[in-house]
Structure formats: C-alpha cells, structure tokens
Amino acid sequence: MGASNTKKPYFGMTGAKLNIWLAIACTTAMTLFGYDQGVFGGIIVTDSFLDTMGNPDSGLQGTIVSLYDIGCFAGAMITIAFGEHFGRKKWLIFGVIIMSIGAILQTSAFTVAHMIVARLITGIGNGMNTSTAPVWQSETAKASWRGSLIVFSMIMNIAGFSLSNWMTYGLSFVSGSISWRFPIAFQLVFSVILLATVPWLPESPRWLIAHGREVEGAEVLASLEGEGATVDSPQVLNQKLEILEAVKIEREQSPSWGAILKGKTGNTGMVKRLLLGSGTQWMQQLVGINVTSYYLPLVLQNSVGLSNTMSRLLAACNSVSYLIFSFIGLWLIERAGRRKLMMWGAAGQAVCYALISGLLSQANGTTTRGQSFGAGATTFFFVYYLFFGICWQGVPWLYPVEINSLSMRTKGAALATGSNWISNYIVVQITPTGIQNLGWKFYLIWMAFNTAFVPLIWMFYPETANRHLEDIDKLYRDHQDLVFVLRCKEAYQTERPQRFIDAEHEREDAVKHSPINVKDDNSDGEVEHNEYA
C-alpha cells in the first residue's frame, strides 16, 4: 500500500514543525547533560551533603565527582558496540531510562559508596545520550540548519548548567538534605520530557537507508522536507541517491575495527577522521572548561578567597553571562566556520588563563590591594566563559558527526564522546588536588594547552561548515593523502566547494530525467525504487 493511503505519522507534522520537535527532543537531552554537569558544583560545597558523606577530603571529593565521567565513558563505549544496531531513537530511550535510575539512586544516597554507584549509573545513561543525540540531530537536519541546531542544543546545555547553578544557590539557604537531594531529583523532569517526545518522532533517514529500509528512509526525508514533498519529489530523490551513493561506497570499502587499528582503511581516510573527531573532544576538556564548570564555587572559595555564599552567587551569575554570549556562537557557526571559531576561542582562553594566573599570584584576601587582584582574577574567569561559550561549547560536539563517514558516524561520535569523558575524568579528578597544592600555578597548565591548540587546528583540521555530510566523504576519497589541510583549499575554505555544488546540480538534473518519475500503469500509482538500491 502506498504511503499516501496510510495514516499520517508524526501527528501530521512535516517540514519546519517536525524539525522543531526533533530539535526539542535533542536539545532536552543536551539540557539534561548540562544540568547534570553543573549541579554537583553547588552540591560539593553544601554542608548537609558533606556531613551526610562523612566530610570527604579533596581527593575523595574529586573521586565522587569524577567517577560520573567514567560512567559516561562506559556509556559511550557501549554505544560503539551496540548503538548502531538499535538505531538513534531506541538507543536514546535506553539512555534516558538508565540515567533516570541513576538520578533516583543519587537522590536516595546516604553513603559515599551508594553515591559513587549511583553516579556511575547516571554517567552510563548520559554517555549513551550524548553519543546519540547529536548524531540523530545532524542526520535529520537540513544541511543549512545542521550547525545552528547542534550549537543551539549546546546553548541549551549551558541553560541546563545555569539552571543547576541557580537552583543550588537558592537551596543553599535551606537547611537539611533537601538542599542537595531536590536539585539531583530535578533531573527527572528532563527524562519525562524525553520519554514523552522521542518515541513518536522519526528515526534518522540515513540510518534507515543504511540498514536497507529505503522506503521508510525516503518517507522520513519527505516528511522532513515538508511543503508537500513526497518520496518522488526531486529534492527527496536527490537526497536519497546521495545517501545511497555514500552507503554503497562505505559497504565496499568499510574496514573492520581490526583493520582500522592496523591502519588498513583503504581510501576513506577513516583513521584520520576518527582521530580528528576525537581530538576536538580532547581539546574541549584540555582548554580547561571543567576546571571551573564542576568546581567554580570551590575555585572562587579556595583560589580567590571568597565566602561560600558569594562564590555560589558569582557562579550562578557567571552561568547567565555564559548562556547569553553563547548565542553569538549560534550566529557565527556557519559564517565563520568551525576552524576559525576554535582558533579564536583557544587564543582568547589562553590569554584569560595567563591573566588569571598572574592576578592570583598577587591576590591576598587580607589586604585591599590583594582583594583587588582577586577581583581581577574573578573577572577573567567570567571572560574565559564568554570565549568558551561563543567558540568551543558547540563545535566539538558537531565536528565528530560531520567529519566521520556514514558507516562510522555512530562509532565515531561515540568514540569522540568517550574521549570527552575520559579526558573530563582526568581534569575533574586532578582539579581539587591541583588547586590545593599548586595554587595559581595550576592555571598555567590550561594556558599552555590553549596556546598549543591554535596552530594544531590551523594545520590539521578541515572545515566542515556549509557542506553536506557526504561532501566530506568525497573530499577524503579525492585527497587520500590529506593531513596538512593548508595544502588543499577545498579542505579549509569556509564556503562550500563549487565542484560539490555542481555535482549536486547534475544529480538533480539526472533525477528529473530519470524513468523513476514515470508511473507504471500497473502499479496503482506506486513507484518502484529498487533501481537505486
């Protein structure tokens, strides 16, 4: 039976409306991630929590906070093994359920062991979610919307982070365990939203087509296109052909994990692309964001010398400015491109950490002059967040999805996310001890990393803005020795290369003149699509 004779899916929504609901689901997953990332920064300085957990020292505090990241890493690795089999939707639902179980266990914790197990479980669910939501978003979004939508989802990640800061600040005036149990339990609100939206939304058309479900994939493409598009519309057929071409090439040339580890990947550039995607996530952590994301109240107390209440308030205010300025990144992501944003951000962040270190070396809370230096350092913590929010918040989550090939997109995104979490764990584990033992010198480490990343990105990272996902496959097939991108203008220019535009027009012309658009008198209006399988 043709698609026109069946009940309309997705409550009859198509085009922009359907894309908006997909964006709501994906951004809710990332908002939950941001909330969960920020909530423990306020809890770790809450007296009731510390008393309940037996007043852990700085090392054990770091372990309680950072083992969540080990859970996230495990969730990302599980996604590599099983995520592609189940598809984007089902896997995201599994992740939300696991994360909800972890949130309930954290809320009911009375011992360090209980809390650690609960945070590990929560982390596994979050690792699954953060490995899947950006892929699902990118594979359902129009090319012109893709960068903006994923950056917007990361802006909502900051909104979740900001919400958690204000919630823990407000509840710091409340006595008893509700001051920390309620903020943890609030994660379940996001879980309810996800479980109410994800099940009825469309699966990724690229995943459907790659798994032999071409008719379903074409129907989803038509629904996402909107404006009365059908599976026979030229723009839908063109997208389907583009995906089928990429799938065919990947199936013919896609190596096993064993071959990848040995570097035997044919002409797909797969190892290079996996490393580049994972590299953005390593860099996002090594620019020093989670030195402050998890611990800003602790940093302001121990490094600057502020009171507990003032540290919480400034952390909450900082999260608002971080959120507001991150919208600039939404405007710049396609205009400036991925490369320039990362380089500008790393340069600005290096300057901020250099000034923070210098000012903290002179800060002394007992004199007016020392307090002025502390205030100056606090200002540059705020400025650092502005650079990060504009330039680095979204790109490292978008880039692995764009740079990896279709068959490796789930694995590549999960590997990149796993890289994020293992590097996150390292940073979060060492920060309390580093602040305690090194003082202002601790921040010089992050200055050095930021400085090093500017030339690294300039030399090695191809531009992925303003391209179709399949354009990157063609770039690496046609330039098999591509490592230093400065040797290939197509690799670093912000605009889409003209030859990709010309090839797309040729496909569209071929589709218009193809026999596929001619109805078969004996088919009751149905069209066979097998000639493109």
MIBA-839723 format. One line per 2 residues: their letters; for each residue x, y, z of C-alpha. Coordinates in steps of 0.25 Angstrom, whole numbers, plus 5000, padded with zeros to 4 digits. Example, Ala and Ser with C-alpha at 12.3 -4.5 7.8 and 13.67 -1.06 7.14 Angstrom:
AS> 5049/4982/5031 | 5055/4996/5029
***
This chain:
MG> 5000/5000/5000 | 5006/5014/4996
AS> 5010/5024/5007 | 4998/5033/5003
NT> 4988/5023/5008 | 4993/5021/5022
KK> 4990/5029/5034 | 4999/5041/5035
PY> 5011/5039/5044 | 5017/5049/5054
FG> 5003/5055/5057 | 5002/5061/5043
MT> 5014/5070/5045 | 5025/5071/5034
GA> 5036/5081/5030 | 5039/5092/5040
KL> 5029/5087/5050 | 5035/5073/5050
NI> 5049/5079/5050 | 5046/5087/5062
WL> 5040/5075/5070 | 5053/5068/5067
AI> 5061/5079/5072 | 5053/5080/5085
AC> 5056/5065/5088 | 5071/5066/5084
TT> 5073/5079/5092 | 5065/5074/5104
AM> 5076/5062/5104 | 5087/5073/5104
TL> 5080/5082/5114 | 5079/5070/5124
FG> 5094/5067/5121 | 5097/5082/5125
YD> 5089/5082/5137 | 5095/5069/5142
QG> 5109/5075/5139 | 5107/5087/5147
VF> 5098/5082/5159 | 5110/5076/5167
GG> 5118/5089/5166 | 5108/5094/5176
II> 5106/5081/5184 | 5120/5079/5187
VT> 5121/5091/5196 | 5108/5089/5203
DS> 5109/5086/5217 | 5098/5076/5218
FL> 5104/5068/5207 | 5118/5068/5212
DT> 5112/5063/5226 | 5104/5052/5220
MG> 5116/5047/5212 | 5125/5048/5225
NP> 5133/5060/5221 | 5141/5055/5210
DS> 5155/5061/5207 | 5159/5068/5194
GL> 5163/5055/5188 | 5150/5047/5191
QG> 5142/5059/5187 | 5149/5058/5173
TI> 5146/5043/5172 | 5131/5045/5175
VS> 5130/5056/5165 | 5139/5050/5154
LY> 5134/5035/5154 | 5122/5040/5148
DI> 5131/5043/5136 | 5136/5029/5136
GC> 5121/5024/5135 | 5119/5034/5123
FA> 5131/5028/5116 | 5126/5014/5118
GA> 5112/5018/5112 | 5120/5024/5100
MI> 5127/5011/5098 | 5115/5003/5100
TI> 5109/5012/5089 | 5120/5008/5080
AF> 5117/4993/5082 | 5102/4993/5081
GE> 5097/5007/5077 | 5097/5005/5062
HF> 5089/4992/5063 | 5077/4999/5071
GR> 5077/5012/5064 | 5077/5026/5069
KK> 5063/5026/5075 | 5063/5013/5083
WL> 5077/5016/5088 | 5074/5030/5093
IF> 5062/5024/5100 | 5070/5013/5107
GV> 5080/5024/5111 | 5069/5033/5117
II> 5063/5021/5125 | 5077/5017/5131
MS> 5080/5032/5134 | 5067/5033/5142
IG> 5070/5021/5150 | 5083/5027/5154
AI> 5077/5040/5157 | 5067/5033/5167
LQ> 5079/5025/5173 | 5087/5038/5175
TS> 5075/5045/5181 | 5073/5034/5192
AF> 5088/5033/5195 | 5093/5033/5209
TV> 5107/5027/5208 | 5119/5030/5198
AH> 5119/5016/5193 | 5104/5018/5189
MI> 5106/5032/5183 | 5118/5026/5175
VA> 5110/5015/5169 | 5098/5024/5166
RL> 5107/5034/5159 | 5113/5023/5151
IT> 5100/5018/5146 | 5095/5032/5143
GI> 5108/5034/5135 | 5106/5022/5127
GN> 5092/5027/5123 | 5098/5041/5120
GM> 5109/5035/5111 | 5099/5028/5103
NT> 5090/5040/5101 | 5102/5050/5098
ST> 5107/5040/5088 | 5094/5038/5081
AP> 5086/5052/5081 | 5096/5060/5073
VW> 5096/5049/5062 | 5081/5048/5062
QS> 5080/5063/5061 | 5091/5064/5050
ET> 5085/5053/5041 | 5071/5059/5042
AK> 5074/5073/5040 | 5075/5081/5027
AS> 5090/5084/5023 | 5087/5099/5025
WR> 5081/5097/5039 | 5091/5086/5044
GS> 5101/5094/5050 | 5092/5104/5056
LI> 5083/5093/5062 | 5094/5086/5069
VF> 5100/5099/5074 | 5086/5102/5079
SM> 5086/5089/5086 | 5099/5092/5093
IM> 5094/5106/5097 | 5082/5099/5104
NI> 5093/5090/5110 | 5098/5104/5116
AG> 5084/5107/5120 | 5083/5094/5128
FS> 5096/5097/5134 | 5091/5111/5138
LS> 5078/5106/5144 | 5086/5096/5153
NW> 5095/5107/5158 | 5083/5116/5162
MT> 5076/5104/5168 | 5087/5100/5177
YG> 5089/5115/5180 | 5075/5117/5184
LS> 5074/5104/5192 | 5087/5107/5200
FV> 5078/5116/5209 | 5070/5104/5212
SG> 5075/5094/5223 | 5075/5079/5223
SI> 5077/5069/5212 | 5066/5075/5203
SW> 5077/5086/5199 | 5084/5075/5191
RF> 5074/5064/5189 | 5064/5073/5181
PI> 5074/5078/5171 | 5078/5064/5168
AF> 5064/5059/5167 | 5060/5070/5157
QL> 5068/5063/5146 | 5055/5054/5145
VF> 5047/5066/5139 | 5056/5065/5127
SV> 5055/5050/5126 | 5039/5051/5126
IL> 5040/5061/5114 | 5049/5052/5106
LA> 5041/5039/5109 | 5028/5047/5104
TV> 5035/5052/5091 | 5045/5043/5086
PW> 5036/5030/5083 | 5027/5037/5073
LP> 5038/5045/5065 | 5044/5039/5052
ES> 5057/5031/5052 | 5069/5036/5045
PR> 5066/5034/5030 | 5081/5032/5028
WL> 5081/5021/5038 | 5068/5015/5031
IA> 5074/5015/5017 | 5088/5010/5022
HG> 5080/4998/5028 | 5072/4994/5016
RE> 5060/5001/5019 | 5060/5010/5007
VE> 5045/5013/5006 | 5044/5017/5021
GA> 5056/5026/5019 | 5050/5033/5007
EV> 5037/5035/5014 | 5045/5041/5026
LA> 5053/5050/5016 | 5040/5055/5010
SL> 5033/5058/5024 | 5046/5066/5028
EG> 5046/5073/5015 | 5031/5078/5016
EG> 5024/5087/5007 | 5016/5075/5001
AT> 5029/5067/4997 | 5027/5052/4994
VD> 5036/5041/4992 | 5036/5044/4977
SP> 5040/5059/4979 | 5053/5062/4972
QV> 5059/5068/4985 | 5056/5055/4993
LN> 5061/5046/4982 | 5074/5054/4981
QK> 5076/5053/4996 | 5073/5038/4995
LE> 5082/5036/4984 | 5093/5044/4991
IL> 5092/5035/5003 | 5091/5022/4995
EA> 5104/5026/4988 | 5111/5028/5001
VK> 5105/5015/5007 | 5110/5007/4995
IE> 5124/5013/4995 | 5125/5010/5010
RE> 5120/4996/5009 | 5130/4993/4998
QS> 5142/5000/5006 | 5138/5000/5021
PS> 5148/4993/5029 | 5146/4985/5042
WG> 5151/4990/5055 | 5163/4981/5054
AI> 5167/4987/5040 | 5165/5001/5046
LK> 5174/4999/5057 | 5185/4994/5047
GK> 5182/5006/5039 | 5177/4998/5027
TG> 5165/5007/5023 | 5166/5008/5008
NT> 5164/5022/5002 | 5153/5026/5012
GM> 5163/5034/5022 | 5155/5027/5033
VK> 5166/5027/5044 | 5170/5041/5041
RL> 5155/5045/5042 | 5153/5037/5055
LL> 5165/5044/5061 | 5161/5058/5057
GS> 5147/5056/5063 | 5152/5050/5076
GT> 5163/5061/5076 | 5152/5072/5077
QW> 5147/5066/5090 | 5160/5064/5096
MQ> 5163/5079/5093 | 5150/5083/5099
QL> 5154/5077/5112 | 5168/5081/5112
VG> 5165/5096/5109 | 5161/5096/5124
IN> 5146/5097/5124 | 5143/5087/5134
VT> 5153/5093/5144 | 5142/5103/5146
SY> 5129/5096/5141 | 5129/5086/5152
YL> 5137/5094/5163 | 5135/5109/5161
PL> 5129/5111/5175 | 5141/5103/5180
VL> 5151/5111/5171 | 5145/5124/5176
QN> 5146/5120/5190 | 5160/5113/5190
SV> 5167/5121/5180 | 5161/5135/5181
GL> 5157/5134/5195 | 5142/5138/5194
SN> 5131/5133/5204 | 5123/5121/5201
TM> 5110/5130/5198 | 5118/5140/5189
SR> 5125/5128/5182 | 5111/5122/5179
LL> 5105/5135/5175 | 5116/5139/5165
AA> 5116/5124/5159 | 5101/5126/5157
CN> 5103/5140/5151 | 5114/5135/5142
SV> 5105/5124/5137 | 5095/5134/5132
SY> 5106/5142/5124 | 5112/5129/5119
LI> 5098/5126/5113 | 5095/5140/5107
FS> 5108/5141/5100 | 5107/5126/5095
FI> 5096/5131/5085 | 5107/5139/5078
GL> 5113/5125/5074 | 5099/5121/5068
WL> 5101/5133/5059 | 5115/5130/5055
IE> 5116/5115/5054 | 5113/5115/5039
RA> 5118/5129/5036 | 5132/5128/5042
GR> 5133/5112/5041 | 5138/5102/5051
RK> 5153/5105/5049 | 5152/5120/5052
LM> 5143/5118/5064 | 5152/5108/5070
MW> 5165/5116/5068 | 5159/5129/5072
GA> 5154/5123/5085 | 5167/5116/5089
AG> 5175/5129/5087 | 5165/5137/5096
QA> 5165/5126/5106 | 5180/5125/5107
VC> 5180/5140/5110 | 5170/5138/5121
YA> 5177/5127/5128 | 5190/5135/5127
LI> 5184/5147/5134 | 5177/5138/5144
SG> 5190/5132/5148 | 5197/5145/5149
LL> 5186/5152/5157 | 5184/5140/5166
SQ> 5199/5140/5169 | 5197/5154/5175
AN> 5184/5152/5181 | 5183/5153/5196
GT> 5169/5154/5203 | 5175/5161/5216
TT> 5179/5174/5208 | 5171/5183/5199
RG> 5182/5182/5189 | 5181/5167/5189
QS> 5166/5167/5189 | 5167/5175/5176
FG> 5175/5165/5169 | 5165/5154/5174
AG> 5154/5162/5168 | 5162/5164/5155
AT> 5164/5149/5154 | 5149/5146/5156
TF> 5146/5156/5144 | 5155/5147/5135
FF> 5148/5135/5139 | 5136/5141/5134
VY> 5143/5146/5121 | 5148/5132/5119
YL> 5134/5126/5119 | 5130/5136/5109
FF> 5141/5131/5099 | 5137/5117/5102
GI> 5122/5119/5101 | 5124/5126/5087
CW> 5135/5117/5081 | 5137/5104/5088
QG> 5123/5100/5094 | 5117/5094/5081
VP> 5128/5091/5071 | 5134/5079/5078
WL> 5120/5072/5078 | 5117/5076/5064
YP> 5131/5073/5058 | 5132/5058/5060
VE> 5118/5056/5054 | 5122/5064/5042
IN> 5136/5059/5039 | 5133/5044/5040
SL> 5127/5035/5029 | 5113/5030/5029
SM> 5116/5016/5034 | 5126/5021/5045
RT> 5117/5033/5049 | 5111/5026/5061
KG> 5124/5019/5065 | 5132/5032/5062
AA> 5123/5041/5070 | 5123/5031/5082
LA> 5138/5030/5081 | 5139/5045/5081
TG> 5129/5045/5093 | 5137/5035/5100
SN> 5149/5043/5098 | 5142/5055/5104
WI> 5138/5047/5117 | 5152/5041/5119
SN> 5159/5054/5118 | 5148/5060/5126
YI> 5150/5050/5137 | 5165/5053/5137
VV> 5162/5068/5138 | 5152/5067/5149
QI> 5160/5057/5157 | 5172/5065/5158
TP> 5166/5079/5160 | 5163/5079/5175
TG> 5177/5074/5178 | 5183/5083/5167
IQ> 5177/5096/5173 | 5181/5091/5187
NL> 5195/5088/5184 | 5199/5097/5173
GW> 5191/5109/5175 | 5191/5120/5164
KF> 5202/5111/5156 | 5191/5101/5153
YL> 5184/5110/5143 | 5197/5112/5135
IW> 5195/5097/5131 | 5182/5101/5123
MA> 5188/5114/5118 | 5199/5105/5111
FN> 5189/5095/5105 | 5180/5106/5099
TA> 5193/5113/5093 | 5197/5099/5087
FV> 5183/5097/5080 | 5183/5109/5071
PL> 5194/5104/5062 | 5189/5090/5063
IW> 5175/5093/5058 | 5181/5103/5047
MF> 5190/5092/5041 | 5181/5079/5043
YP> 5166/5082/5043 | 5158/5082/5031
ET> 5146/5092/5030 | 5132/5085/5031
AN> 5123/5097/5031 | 5114/5099/5019
RH> 5116/5085/5014 | 5107/5073/5012
LE> 5111/5061/5021 | 5114/5053/5008
DI> 5124/5064/5003 | 5134/5061/5014
DK> 5134/5046/5009 | 5137/5052/4995
LY> 5148/5061/5000 | 5155/5049/5006
RD> 5153/5040/4994 | 5159/5050/4985
HQ> 5170/5054/4994 | 5175/5041/5000
DL> 5188/5047/5006 | 5181/5059/5013
VF> 5187/5062/5026 | 5192/5077/5025
VL> 5179/5084/5021 | 5187/5096/5017
RC> 5191/5089/5004 | 5177/5087/4999
KE> 5168/5100/4998 | 5155/5091/4998
AY> 5159/5086/5012 | 5160/5099/5019
QT> 5151/5109/5011 | 5138/5113/5019
ER> 5129/5113/5006 | 5124/5100/5000
PQ> 5134/5096/4989 | 5128/5099/4975
RF> 5130/5085/4970 | 5121/5079/4981
ID> 5110/5089/4977 | 5112/5085/4962
AE> 5111/5070/4965 | 5098/5073/4973
HE> 5092/5080/4961 | 5096/5069/4952
RE> 5089/5059/4961 | 5077/5067/4961
DA> 5076/5068/4946 | 5078/5053/4945
VK> 5067/5051/4955 | 5057/5060/4947
HS> 5060/5052/4934 | 5060/5038/4941
PI> 5050/5027/4938 | 5047/5027/4953
NV> 5038/5039/4951 | 5029/5031/4941
KD> 5017/5024/4947 | 5015/5009/4944
DN> 5001/5007/4939 | 5000/4994/4946
SD> 5005/4999/4959 | 4993/5007/4964
GE> 5001/5019/4965 | 5012/5013/4973
VE> 5027/5015/4969 | 5038/5005/4969
HN> 5051/5010/4976 | 5059/4997/4974
EY> 5067/5003/4963 | 5075/5011/4973
A> 5077/5001/4983
***
